[in-house]
Amino acid sequence: ELKSFRDDVNSGNTYEGWYVYLANDITLDINEEWEPIGSNENNIFRAIFDGKNFTISNIVSTALFDCQGMFGFNNGIIKNLSVSGNIKGQNYIGGICGRNEGGSNSSTGVIKNCYNNQIVKGKELVGGITGESNGGPVTNCCNIENIEGEKYIGGIIGRSRNKTSIEMCYNSGEIKGDYQVAGIIGFILEEGTIKNCYNTGNI
């Protein structure tokens, strides 16, 4: 059912106005590559996805594409979700989503109460929760696994834009990179705020 939902979104059904939720933990086939929900800019996820505090395990991405994660492009709300696995890609790589597209509307592109327990590796714009957040708020989220890349690397967000706010988040994973590397946000553009956050991971 999760794969069918993913395929429907990636075929053009954004589910805008829908409320989608998990009913139990889900363990994916570790031998099968995961294609993210909302795989490109033409198929952005726009609904509410409520994980109901369940976990999706064995997420595996080794294809080295852009915008990898549980979700690729998010312009909806992702909440109450835990993920574990191993994510690798090029640019815009995150445990929850690759690109969080909030724009100037703070009620969209929302990520809250999410937990990443999977290794995330990429080249640029790599974060434990999202590779980049473009105005969408990230609240009460945490990362506990290793995050690695070259530029714009953060324990929570690789790069934030358009006055993104991040509150009540923490990172305990090890963060590795060459430029603009930090425990919470690797690089902030166009203002943005960090409140009540902390990092204990090695950088």
Solvent accessible surface area in square Angstrom, and as a share of the most:
residue,aa,sasa,rsa
1,E,192,0.86
2,L,18,0.09
3,K,74,0.31
4,S,75,0.48
5,F,23,0.10
6,R,21,0.08
7,D,67,0.35
8,D,54,0.28
9,V,0,0.00
10,N,25,0.13
11,S,96,0.62
12,G,42,0.40
13,N,62,0.32
14,T,33,0.19
15,Y,28,0.11
16,E,120,0.54
17,G,80,0.77
18,W,150,0.53
19,Y,101,0.38
20,V,28,0.16
21,Y,124,0.47
22,L,12,0.06
23,A,77,0.60
24,N,82,0.42
25,D,88,0.46
26,I,42,0.21
27,T,100,0.58
28,L,18,0.09
29,D,73,0.38
30,I,103,0.52
31,N,138,0.71
32,E,77,0.34
33,E,84,0.38
34,W,13,0.04
35,E,80,0.36
36,P,6,0.04
37,I,0,0.00
38,G,0,0.00
39,S,30,0.19
40,N,60,0.31
41,E,113,0.51
42,N,135,0.69
43,N,19,0.10
44,I,21,0.11
45,F,0,0.00
46,R,85,0.31
47,A,2,0.02
48,I,57,0.29
49,F,2,0.01
50,D,8,0.04
51,G,0,0.00
52,K,92,0.39
53,N,123,0.63
54,F,61,0.26
55,T,41,0.24
56,I,0,0.00
57,S,28,0.18
58,N,43,0.22
59,I,0,0.00
60,V,24,0.14
61,S,1,0.01
62,T,67,0.39
63,A,44,0.34
64,L,93,0.46
65,F,133,0.55
66,D,69,0.36
67,C,8,0.05
68,Q,12,0.05
69,G,1,0.01
70,M,0,0.00
71,F,0,0.00
72,G,0,0.00
73,F,9,0.04
74,N,0,0.00
75,N,28,0.15
76,G,4,0.04
77,I,40,0.20
78,I,0,0.00
79,K,44,0.19
80,N,28,0.15
81,L,1,0.01
82,S,26,0.17
83,V,0,0.00
84,S,23,0.15
85,G,27,0.26
86,N,50,0.26
87,I,0,0.00
88,K,68,0.29
89,G,5,0.05
90,Q,65,0.29
91,N,41,0.21
92,Y,41,0.15
93,I,0,0.00
94,G,0,0.00
95,G,0,0.00
96,I,0,0.00
97,C,0,0.00
98,G,0,0.00
99,R,46,0.17
100,N,0,0.00
101,E,29,0.13
102,G,4,0.04
103,G,26,0.25
104,S,114,0.74
105,N,80,0.41
106,S,79,0.51
107,S,69,0.44
108,T,35,0.20
109,G,0,0.00
110,V,18,0.10
111,I,0,0.00
112,K,70,0.30
113,N,59,0.30
114,C,2,0.01
115,Y,75,0.29
116,N,0,0.00
117,N,60,0.31
118,Q,1,0.00
119,I,54,0.28
120,V,0,0.00
121,K,74,0.31
122,G,17,0.17
123,K,89,0.38
124,E,54,0.24
125,L,10,0.05
126,V,0,0.00
127,G,0,0.00
128,G,0,0.00
129,I,0,0.00
130,T,0,0.00
131,G,0,0.00
132,E,2,0.01
133,S,0,0.00
134,N,35,0.18
135,G,8,0.08
136,G,0,0.00
137,P,22,0.14
138,V,0,0.00
139,T,38,0.22
140,N,78,0.40
141,C,3,0.02
142,C,11,0.07
143,N,0,0.00
144,I,62,0.31
145,E,46,0.21
146,N,67,0.34
147,I,1,0.00
148,E,67,0.30
149,G,12,0.12
150,E,80,0.36
151,K,67,0.28
152,Y,30,0.11
153,I,0,0.00
154,G,0,0.00
155,G,0,0.00
156,I,0,0.00
157,I,0,0.00
158,G,0,0.00
159,R,32,0.12
160,S,1,0.01
161,R,80,0.29
162,N,51,0.26
163,K,134,0.57
164,T,1,0.00
165,S,35,0.23
166,I,0,0.00
167,E,54,0.24
168,M,101,0.45
169,C,2,0.01
170,Y,71,0.27
171,N,0,0.00
172,S,49,0.31
173,G,2,0.02
174,E,58,0.26
175,I,1,0.00
176,K,106,0.45
177,G,33,0.32
178,D,99,0.51
179,Y,141,0.53
180,Q,70,0.31
181,V,40,0.23
182,A,30,0.23
183,G,5,0.05
184,I,20,0.10
185,I,13,0.07
186,G,12,0.11
187,F,71,0.29
188,I,68,0.34
189,L,57,0.28
190,E,93,0.42
191,E,123,0.55
192,G,22,0.21
193,T,63,0.37
194,I,79,0.40
195,K,106,0.45
196,N,124,0.63
197,C,31,0.18
198,Y,122,0.46
199,N,52,0.27
200,T,95,0.55
201,G,11,0.10
202,N,112,0.57
203,I,117,0.59
